[in-house]
Amino acid sequence: MAYQFSEASEKRFQKLLTMFPDKRSVILPALYLLQRDRGYVDTEGMEYIAAKIGNPIAVSHVYGVATFYTLYNKKPVGKYHVQICANISCYVMGSDKITKHICEKLGIKKGQTTKDKKFTVDEVQCLGACGYGPMAQINDGYHEHLTPEKVDEILKSLE
């Protein structure tokens, strides 16, 4: 396999192996390390993690975990990954209008990345802030009670 963890991620991975008696518990943080290094989690990376953890972890198990969780990007994303909650609570509060506004502002459609690779916009299901919708997660930050004006301020601050 061509892929390898960065030096810092390898060190963290080795520590994780000592922390969990059940090696399946290492899959989630290992996927996070992979994503932090590469920006996304692809099949090659999943194979790498399965091999690093070793038996009894099959590639199919790592794949199942990686594809279940929305926090793992399965394709390259922009510098700022804008994920708008589209679940019922946020939708009732207007998340569809927020998504439309962001896409129009950036000149892309849902699931696309701007030409300069700065922004990727996706809709996701439930970001766990149902009382604060509409909301979005941009990288690791939550933005709640969104309005078109608030979105404009946020996007401007990221430029």
Secondary structure in CASP SS format (residue, H / E / C, confidence):
PFRMAT SS
TARGET T0000
AUTHOR 0000-0000-0000
METHOD secondary structure of the structure
MODEL  1
M C 1.00
A C 1.00
Y C 1.00
Q C 1.00
F C 1.00
S C 1.00
E H 1.00
A H 1.00
S H 1.00
E H 1.00
K H 1.00
R H 1.00
F H 1.00
Q H 1.00
K H 1.00
L H 1.00
L H 1.00
T H 1.00
M H 1.00
F C 1.00
P C 1.00
D C 1.00
K H 1.00
R H 1.00
S H 1.00
V H 1.00
I H 1.00
L H 1.00
P H 1.00
A H 1.00
L H 1.00
Y H 1.00
L H 1.00
L H 1.00
Q H 1.00
R H 1.00
D H 1.00
R H 1.00
G C 1.00
Y C 1.00
V C 1.00
D C 1.00
T H 1.00
E H 1.00
G H 1.00
M H 1.00
E H 1.00
Y H 1.00
I H 1.00
A H 1.00
A H 1.00
K H 1.00
I H 1.00
G C 1.00
N C 1.00
P C 1.00
I C 1.00
A C 1.00
V H 1.00
S H 1.00
H H 1.00
V H 1.00
Y H 1.00
G H 1.00
V H 1.00
A H 1.00
T H 1.00
F H 1.00
Y C 1.00
T C 1.00
L C 1.00
Y C 1.00
N C 1.00
K C 1.00
K C 1.00
P C 1.00
V C 1.00
G C 1.00
K C 1.00
Y E 1.00
H E 1.00
V E 1.00
Q E 1.00
I E 1.00
C E 1.00
A C 1.00
N C 1.00
I H 1.00
S H 1.00
C H 1.00
Y H 1.00
V H 1.00
M C 1.00
G C 1.00
S H 1.00
D H 1.00
K H 1.00
I H 1.00
T H 1.00
K H 1.00
H H 1.00
I H 1.00
C H 1.00
E H 1.00
K H 1.00
L H 1.00
G C 1.00
I C 1.00
K C 1.00
K C 1.00
G C 1.00
Q C 1.00
T E 1.00
T C 1.00
K C 1.00
D C 1.00
K C 1.00
K C 1.00
F E 1.00
T E 1.00
V E 1.00
D E 1.00
E E 1.00
V E 1.00
Q C 1.00
C C 1.00
L C 1.00
G C 1.00
A C 1.00
C H 1.00
G H 1.00
Y H 1.00
G C 1.00
P C 1.00
M C 1.00
A E 1.00
Q E 1.00
I E 1.00
N C 1.00
D C 1.00
G E 1.00
Y E 1.00
H E 1.00
E C 1.00
H C 1.00
L C 1.00
T C 1.00
P H 1.00
E H 1.00
K H 1.00
V H 1.00
D H 1.00
E H 1.00
I H 1.00
L H 1.00
K H 1.00
S H 1.00
L H 1.00
E C 1.00
END
